[in-house]
Amino acid sequence: MVKIDFLSGYNPKQGYLSCDYIYTPRLDHIFDLSDYRIQGVEHSSVSLIRCSNALHHIQDLNRLAHEFLRILQNNGKILIIECTQKAYKANVLLDTIWYRSVNRRDDVWFSSVYRNYESIFTYRGFVLINSCVRGIKEIKVFKKR
């Protein structure tokens, strides 16, 4: 059972392989922004992709959904944890402070507006199977058709 923690850098959740577009030591897979492919991951080989506070750092969610379709097994799942639309402005402020002042990572992109990733993923062929809100976070699970 292959599980990937997408945009986890060098610190993936235990039991998951790391994947990021910013190279760090001990990274299991590179997400290549030039072609939106996760390098070294075979077609239909992943059972679960975890995206925690990651989607707002991806410019083209349609291309990402397409790549997730490629690597996920039939009935494979995506767990997405993102801030709610109501809390998004505060998230942008925190990202701006962190990536433009404290950590000085101008190469880290983040959306300045909330994007409805649920509609993008369902349009691309995923089915929403679970959704809840916990505080300022929304948690959604999608399954590949």
HELIX and SHEET records of a PDB file:
HELIX    1   1 LEU A   55  HIS A   57  5                                   3    
HELIX    2   2 LEU A   61  ILE A   71  1                                  11    
HELIX    3   3 TYR A   88  ILE A   97  1                                  10    
HELIX    4   4 TRP A   98  VAL A  102  3                                   5    
HELIX    5   5 TYR A  117  TYR A  123  1                                   7    
SHEET    1   A 8 ARG A  37  ILE A  38  0                                        
SHEET    2   A 8 HIS A  29  ASP A  32 -1                                        
SHEET    3   A 8 LEU A  17  ASP A  20  1                                        
SHEET    4   A 8 LYS A   3  PHE A   6  1                                        
SHEET    5   A 8 VAL A  46  SER A  52  1                                        
SHEET    6   A 8 LEU A  72  CYS A  83  1                                        
SHEET    7   A 8 LYS A 137  LYS A 144 -1                                        
SHEET    8   A 8 PHE A 126  ARG A 134 -1                                        
END                                                                             
